[in-house]
Amino acid sequence: MNKISQKEEQELISFIKDWLKSHGYTQKDLANELNIKSSRTSEIAKKVKEFYKKGGVFNIVKNLIKIEQNWLKNILTKSQETNETHPYNQLDIDSLVNQIKKDSSK
C-alpha cells in the first residue's frame, strides 16, 4: 500500500484517542494490546503505519475492532466472575438460624 498521508495519520490518531477515552482505556492499555513497549503517541502512530502498509485503513480498523472485542470479552468475563461469587442469600441465613434454634432447644 501507499504511505499514509500526514493528514490521515493525524485524523487516525485523534480518532484513536477519542476511541480510547470513550471506552475508558489509556494509550498504555492500547500499547499492551499492540505488543509495543512504549505508549507514546509516536510509537502508536508507527504501529498504525505498519497496519496501513499491510492493508490500508481496512487493516487498521480490523485490528482496532479485534482489540475492542478483547476488551469487551474481558469486561464480560470479569462481570461473570463477580456474579459467580454468590453472597449468602436469605434462604441460607434462614436455614442457619433455624438450625441454631433446633440445636439450642435440645
C-alpha positions in Angstrom: 0.0 0.0 0.0 1.0 3.6 -0.3 2.2 5.6 2.6 -0.4 7.1 4.8 -0.7 10.9 4.4 0.2 13.2 7.3 -3.4 14.4 7.5 -4.8 10.9 7.5 -2.3 9.9 10.3 -3.3 12.9 12.4 -7.0 12.1 11.9 -6.5 8.4 12.8 -4.5 9.3 16.0 -7.2 11.7 17.0 -9.8 9.1 16.4 -7.9 6.5 18.4 -7.5 8.9 21.3 -11.3 9.6 21.3 -12.0 5.9 20.9 -9.8 5.1 23.9 -11.4 7.8 26.0 -14.9 6.6 25.2 -14.1 3.1 26.4 -12.2 4.3 29.5 -8.8 3.0 28.3 -5.4 4.6 28.1 -2.6 4.7 25.5 -0.8 2.3 27.8 -3.7 -0.2 27.5 -3.6 0.1 23.7 0.2 -0.3 23.7 -0.2 -3.5 25.6 -2.7 -4.8 23.1 -0.5 -3.8 20.2 2.5 -5.5 21.9 4.6 -2.4 21.7 6.9 -1.3 24.5 6.1 2.4 24.6 2.7 4.0 24.9 3.9 7.2 23.3 1.8 8.6 20.6 4.7 8.3 18.1 5.0 4.6 18.8 1.3 4.0 18.4 1.4 6.0 15.1 4.3 3.8 13.9 2.2 0.7 14.6 -0.8 2.3 12.8 1.5 2.9 9.8 2.5 -0.8 9.8 -1.1 -1.8 9.7 -1.7 0.7 6.9 1.2 -0.8 4.8 -0.2 -4.3 5.2 -3.8 -3.5 4.2 -4.7 0.2 4.3 -7.4 1.7 6.5 -9.3 -1.5 6.5 -6.4 -3.3 8.2 -6.2 -0.6 10.9 -9.9 -0.8 11.6 -9.8 -4.6 11.6 -7.1 -4.6 14.3 -8.8 -1.9 16.4 -12.0 -4.0 16.3 -10.1 -7.1 17.4 -8.7 -5.1 20.4 -12.2 -3.7 21.3 -13.6 -7.2 21.2 -10.8 -8.4 23.6 -11.7 -5.6 25.9 -15.4 -6.3 25.8 -14.7 -10.0 26.4 -12.5 -9.2 29.4 -15.3 -6.9 30.8 -17.9 -9.7 30.4 -15.5 -12.3 31.9 -14.9 -10.0 35.0 -18.6 -9.4 35.3 -19.4 -13.2 35.2 -16.7 -13.8 37.8 -18.3 -11.4 40.2 -21.7 -12.9 39.5 -20.4 -16.4 40.3 -19.3 -15.4 43.8 -22.7 -15.7 45.4 -23.2 -13.9 48.6 -25.3 -15.7 51.2 -28.9 -15.4 50.2 -31.8 -15.0 52.6 -32.7 -18.7 52.5 -29.2 -19.8 53.6 -29.4 -17.4 56.6 -32.9 -18.6 57.4 -31.8 -22.2 57.4 -28.8 -21.5 59.5 -31.0 -19.6 62.1 -33.5 -22.5 62.1 -30.7 -25.0 62.7 -29.3 -22.9 65.6 -32.8 -22.7 67.1 -33.2 -26.5 66.8 -29.8 -27.1 68.4 -30.4 -24.7 71.3 -33.8 -26.1 72.1 -32.3 -29.6 72.8 
